[in-house]
Amino acid sequence: MPRTGRLDAPGMLHHVIIRGIEKKKIFRDEHDQENMVERLGKLLPETNTSCYAWALMTNHAHFLFRTGSVPISKVMMRLLTGYAVYFNRRYRRHGVLFQNRYKSIICQEDLYFKELVRYIHLNPLRAGMVSGYSQLRNYRYCGHGSLLGVRETHWYDTKYVLSLFGSRLKKAREKYQEYVSEGRNQGRKPELVGGGLIRSHGGWEEVKKRFKGKARQWVKSDERILGGSEFVEQILHMAEESLSREAELKRNGYDLKKLEEKVVELYAIDQKDLYAKGRQKDRVAARSLYCYWAARALNTSLTELAQKFSLTIAAISYAVKRGEEIAENNKYQLLD
């Protein structure tokens, strides 16, 4: 069966799951877990990826990410490739470390955000990594302790998570702790790993009852999405539009060279001015628009653009944001 494509867009919420091949350990000791934490600490700020929940076990890990300036697929490729190289070198092994592709499920925030935070942070307890719930706060490789103020993790967005439990820090932490504690005996929750419209109707049995045996004719299911009917339809429609637009751009011969020509013509500057140092307004605007279209329309990595312009990834990320504003405010489009 062919692989289904990744669904993503800036601002999307993803429940990401990684597992070791054949259920083997991907973290053999704390040194391995520390290595993963260090990689997250460098990669997430670089890509403006927000993390709202995380937990590292022995043979798998869970994360709740929000897409920033770089697609989740590229973030995960960098994270997992780098870690696999480290792991294989340390243990003098060869071959694949992770089971298939990582799993990424787009989630409807208003329905599932808090429940996913709780589910992910209870994983170490369910996996027996800690002796009891009271010890979960002290488990260093999970976001739970950071939310309770036990430790600080600079790349972990505790502020946003706690804001959903209260406006005052102390009260928010109390409410969060109470909410997580209430879920201790819920066990594994397979409904939190996707399922599209079928999940939104309460599972296949409910779907069959509702549609009287014609479920497959009326209801779509997509394991890449966790949300209600309208949300799933919206995400799938967005993905179809994105693919259609990408194909149309290719049919019209768009690549980085043609993109460069369009931007240079739009701003009436020379090609060399696009790459020249300086803060002249037209050059900055042209460079920003170019970076935005290259990253979002042609799926060019921020690393490649950083090398192209001799800038940092952070600077390119800001340029992409400026470019998006310029395109929206001036109604600039690649295709008329």
C-alpha positions as CSV (number, residue, x, y, z in Angstrom):
1,M,0.0,0.0,0.0
2,P,1.4,3.4,-0.9
3,R,2.3,5.8,1.9
4,T,-0.1,8.6,2.7
5,G,1.3,12.0,2.5
6,R,2.1,14.2,5.5
7,L,-0.5,16.8,6.4
8,D,0.9,20.0,7.7
9,A,0.8,23.8,7.7
10,P,2.1,26.6,10.0
11,G,0.2,26.5,13.3
12,M,-0.9,22.9,13.0
13,L,-1.0,20.8,16.2
14,H,0.7,17.4,15.9
15,H,0.8,14.4,18.2
16,V,4.0,12.8,17.2
17,I,5.0,9.3,18.2
18,I,8.4,7.6,17.5
19,R,9.1,3.9,18.2
20,G,12.1,1.7,18.1
21,I,12.2,-1.0,15.4
22,E,10.9,-4.3,16.6
23,K,10.0,-2.6,19.9
24,K,13.7,-2.3,20.7
25,K,15.1,0.4,23.0
26,I,16.0,3.7,21.5
27,F,17.1,5.1,24.9
28,R,19.3,2.6,26.8
29,D,20.3,5.0,29.6
30,E,20.0,8.6,30.7
31,H,22.9,9.6,28.5
32,D,20.8,8.7,25.4
33,Q,17.8,10.6,26.8
34,E,20.0,13.7,27.5
35,N,21.2,13.6,23.9
36,M,17.7,13.7,22.7
37,V,16.8,16.6,25.0
38,E,19.8,18.5,23.8
39,R,18.8,18.0,20.2
40,L,15.3,19.2,21.0
41,G,16.7,22.2,22.8
42,K,18.7,23.3,19.7
43,L,16.2,22.3,16.9
44,L,12.9,23.5,18.2
45,P,13.9,27.2,18.8
46,E,15.7,27.2,15.4
47,T,12.6,26.1,13.6
48,N,10.1,28.0,15.8
49,T,8.4,24.7,16.6
50,S,6.4,24.9,19.9
51,C,6.4,21.9,22.2
52,Y,3.4,21.5,24.6
53,A,4.0,18.0,25.9
54,W,6.7,15.4,25.7
55,A,7.8,12.1,27.3
56,L,10.7,9.8,26.6
57,M,10.4,6.2,27.6
58,T,12.8,3.4,26.6
59,N,11.5,2.1,23.2
60,H,9.2,5.0,22.2
61,A,8.5,8.7,22.8
62,H,5.6,11.1,22.5
63,F,5.5,14.8,21.6
64,L,2.8,17.5,21.1
65,F,4.2,20.0,18.6
66,R,2.9,23.0,16.8
67,T,4.4,23.7,13.4
68,G,6.5,26.8,13.1
69,S,8.5,28.1,10.2
70,V,9.6,24.6,9.1
71,P,7.4,21.7,8.3
72,I,7.2,19.0,11.0
73,S,8.5,16.4,8.5
74,K,11.7,18.4,8.1
75,V,12.0,19.0,11.9
76,M,11.6,15.2,12.6
77,M,14.0,14.3,9.8
78,R,16.7,16.4,11.3
79,L,15.9,15.2,14.9
80,L,15.7,11.5,14.1
81,T,18.6,11.3,11.6
82,G,20.9,13.1,14.0
83,Y,19.9,10.9,16.9
84,A,20.2,7.7,14.9
85,V,23.7,8.6,13.8
86,Y,24.7,9.3,17.5
87,F,23.0,6.1,18.7
88,N,24.6,3.8,16.1
89,R,28.0,5.3,16.7
90,R,27.8,5.0,20.4
91,Y,26.7,1.4,20.4
92,R,28.7,0.4,17.2
93,R,25.6,-0.8,15.5
94,H,24.3,-0.4,11.9
95,G,20.9,-0.2,10.3
96,V,17.5,1.3,11.0
97,L,16.8,2.5,14.6
98,F,13.2,3.6,14.3
99,Q,10.1,1.7,13.4
100,N,8.9,2.8,9.9
101,R,8.1,6.5,9.8
102,Y,7.3,8.4,12.9
103,K,3.6,8.8,13.4
104,S,2.2,12.3,13.2
105,I,-1.5,13.0,13.9
106,I,-3.0,16.5,13.3
107,C,-5.2,17.3,16.2
108,Q,-8.2,19.6,16.7
109,E,-7.0,21.9,19.4
110,D,-10.2,22.9,21.2
111,L,-11.3,19.3,21.6
112,Y,-8.1,17.5,22.4
113,F,-5.3,19.8,23.5
114,K,-5.6,19.3,27.3
115,E,-6.4,15.6,27.0
116,L,-3.3,15.0,24.8
117,V,-1.1,16.9,27.3
118,R,-2.4,14.6,30.1
119,Y,-2.2,11.4,28.0
120,I,1.4,12.1,26.9
121,H,2.6,13.1,30.4
122,L,1.1,10.0,32.0
123,N,3.1,7.7,29.7
124,P,6.0,7.2,32.0
125,L,3.6,6.1,34.8
126,R,1.8,3.7,32.5
127,A,5.2,2.3,31.2
128,G,6.5,1.8,34.8
129,M,9.2,4.3,34.5
130,V,8.2,5.8,37.8
131,S,7.0,4.0,40.9
132,G,3.8,6.0,41.4
133,Y,2.0,9.2,40.4
134,S,3.7,11.3,43.1
135,Q,7.1,10.4,41.5
136,L,6.1,11.5,38.0
137,R,7.0,15.1,38.8
138,N,10.6,14.0,39.4
139,Y,10.9,12.1,36.1
140,R,13.4,14.3,34.1
141,Y,12.5,13.2,30.6
142,C,8.9,14.3,30.6
143,G,7.2,17.8,30.6
144,H,5.1,17.1,33.7
145,G,7.7,18.3,36.2
146,S,8.4,21.5,34.2
147,L,4.7,22.4,34.3
148,L,4.7,22.0,38.1
149,G,7.8,24.2,38.4
150,V,10.1,21.4,39.5
151,R,12.6,22.2,36.8
152,E,12.9,24.6,33.8
153,T,13.2,23.5,30.2
154,H,14.0,26.5,28.1
155,W,12.6,25.0,24.8
156,Y,9.3,23.8,26.4
157,D,6.3,26.2,26.2
158,T,4.9,25.7,29.7
159,K,3.3,29.2,29.7
160,Y,0.8,28.4,26.9
161,V,-0.2,25.1,28.5
162,L,-0.7,26.5,31.9
163,S,-2.7,29.4,30.5
164,L,-5.4,26.9,29.7
165,F,-5.8,26.0,33.4
166,G,-5.8,29.5,34.9
167,S,-4.5,33.1,34.7
168,R,-2.5,32.9,37.9
169,L,0.5,30.6,37.9
170,K,-0.1,28.9,41.3
171,K,-3.7,28.2,40.6
172,A,-3.0,27.0,37.0
173,R,-0.5,24.5,38.3
174,E,-2.9,23.2,40.9
175,K,-5.7,22.8,38.3
176,Y,-3.2,21.1,35.9
177,Q,-2.1,18.7,38.6
178,E,-5.7,17.9,39.5
179,Y,-6.6,17.3,35.8
180,V,-3.7,14.9,35.2
181,S,-4.4,13.1,38.5
182,E,-8.0,12.4,37.4
183,G,-6.7,10.6,34.3
184,R,-4.4,8.2,36.1
185,N,-6.7,5.2,35.8
186,Q,-7.9,5.8,32.2
187,G,-5.2,3.5,30.8
188,R,-4.2,3.5,27.1
189,K,-6.6,5.6,24.9
190,P,-6.5,4.3,21.3
191,E,-8.9,7.1,20.3
192,L,-6.1,9.6,20.7
193,V,-4.0,8.2,17.8
194,G,-6.2,9.5,15.0
195,G,-9.2,8.1,13.1
196,G,-10.7,11.1,11.4
197,L,-14.5,11.2,11.0
198,I,-14.9,7.7,12.4
199,R,-13.5,8.7,15.7
200,S,-15.7,11.8,15.7
201,H,-18.8,9.6,15.4
202,G,-17.7,7.4,18.3
203,G,-16.0,4.5,16.4
204,W,-17.1,2.1,13.7
205,E,-19.9,0.5,15.7
206,E,-21.6,3.9,16.2
207,V,-21.0,4.7,12.5
208,K,-22.6,1.5,11.4
209,K,-25.7,2.1,13.5
210,R,-26.0,5.7,12.3
211,F,-25.6,4.9,8.6
212,K,-27.3,1.4,8.7
213,G,-24.5,-0.5,7.1
214,K,-23.5,2.1,4.6
215,A,-20.7,3.7,6.7
216,R,-18.0,3.4,4.1
217,Q,-20.1,5.2,1.5
218,W,-20.8,8.2,3.8
219,V,-17.9,8.6,6.3
220,K,-14.3,9.2,5.6
221,S,-11.6,8.0,8.0
222,D,-8.0,9.3,8.1
223,E,-5.6,8.0,10.7
224,R,-3.5,11.2,10.2
225,I,-6.2,13.4,11.9
226,L,-7.9,13.5,15.3
227,G,-10.9,15.8,15.3
228,G,-14.6,16.3,14.6
229,S,-16.2,15.9,11.2
230,E,-15.8,19.5,10.0
231,F,-12.2,19.7,11.2
232,V,-11.2,16.5,9.3
233,E,-12.9,17.7,6.1
234,Q,-11.2,21.1,6.4
235,I,-7.7,19.5,6.8
236,L,-8.2,17.1,3.9
237,H,-9.5,19.9,1.7
238,M,-6.5,22.0,2.6
239,A,-4.1,19.2,1.7
240,E,-5.8,18.7,-1.7
241,E,-5.6,22.4,-2.4
242,S,-1.9,22.4,-1.5
243,L,-1.1,19.5,-3.7
244,S,-3.0,21.1,-6.6
245,R,-1.2,24.4,-6.2
246,E,2.2,22.7,-6.1
247,A,1.4,20.8,-9.2
248,E,0.2,24.0,-11.0
249,L,3.4,25.8,-10.0
250,K,5.5,23.0,-11.5
251,R,3.4,23.0,-14.7
252,N,4.2,26.7,-15.0
253,G,7.9,26.0,-14.7
254,Y,8.4,27.5,-11.2
255,D,11.7,26.7,-9.6
256,L,14.1,28.9,-7.5
257,K,15.5,30.5,-10.7
258,K,12.1,31.5,-12.0
259,L,11.1,32.7,-8.6
260,E,14.2,34.9,-8.4
261,E,13.3,36.4,-11.8
262,K,9.7,37.2,-10.7
263,V,10.8,38.9,-7.5
264,V,13.6,40.9,-9.2
265,E,11.1,42.1,-11.8
266,L,8.5,42.9,-9.2
267,Y,10.9,45.2,-7.3
268,A,12.8,46.5,-10.3
269,I,16.2,45.6,-8.9
270,D,19.2,43.7,-10.3
271,Q,19.6,40.0,-9.5
272,K,22.8,40.8,-7.5
273,D,20.9,43.3,-5.3
274,L,18.7,40.4,-4.1
275,Y,21.7,38.8,-2.4
276,A,23.6,42.0,-1.5
277,K,24.2,42.9,2.1
278,G,22.4,46.0,3.4
279,R,19.1,47.1,4.8
280,Q,17.7,49.1,1.9
281,K,13.9,48.8,2.1
282,D,13.3,47.4,-1.4
283,R,16.1,44.8,-1.1
284,V,14.8,43.6,2.3
285,A,11.3,43.4,1.0
286,A,12.4,41.5,-2.1
287,R,14.5,39.1,-0.2
288,S,11.7,38.5,2.3
289,L,9.1,37.8,-0.4
290,Y,11.5,35.5,-2.2
291,C,12.2,33.5,1.1
292,Y,8.4,33.3,1.8
293,W,7.6,31.9,-1.6
294,A,10.6,29.6,-1.7
295,A,9.8,28.1,1.7
296,R,6.0,27.9,1.5
297,A,5.3,27.4,-2.2
298,L,8.4,25.5,-3.4
299,N,9.1,23.7,0.0
300,T,12.7,24.9,0.1
301,S,14.4,24.3,3.5
302,L,15.4,27.2,5.7
303,T,18.9,25.7,5.8
304,E,19.2,25.9,2.1
305,L,18.0,29.5,2.0
306,A,20.3,30.5,4.9
307,Q,23.2,29.2,2.9
308,K,22.0,30.9,-0.2
309,F,21.8,34.3,1.5
310,S,24.7,33.8,4.0
311,L,22.3,34.4,6.9
312,T,21.3,32.5,10.0
313,I,18.3,30.2,10.0
314,A,16.6,32.5,12.5
315,A,17.1,35.5,10.1
316,I,15.6,33.5,7.3
317,S,12.7,32.5,9.5
318,Y,12.0,36.2,10.2
319,A,12.3,36.9,6.5
320,V,9.7,34.3,5.7
321,K,7.3,35.9,8.2
322,R,7.9,39.4,6.7
323,G,7.4,38.0,3.2
324,E,4.1,36.5,4.2
325,E,2.9,39.9,5.4
326,I,4.2,41.6,2.3
327,A,2.4,39.1,0.0
328,E,-0.9,39.5,2.0
329,N,-0.8,43.3,2.2
330,N,0.1,43.8,-1.4
331,K,-1.9,40.8,-2.7
332,Y,1.2,39.4,-4.5
333,Q,0.7,36.0,-6.0
334,L,2.9,33.6,-7.9
335,L,0.1,32.6,-10.2
336,D,-2.5,35.1,-11.4
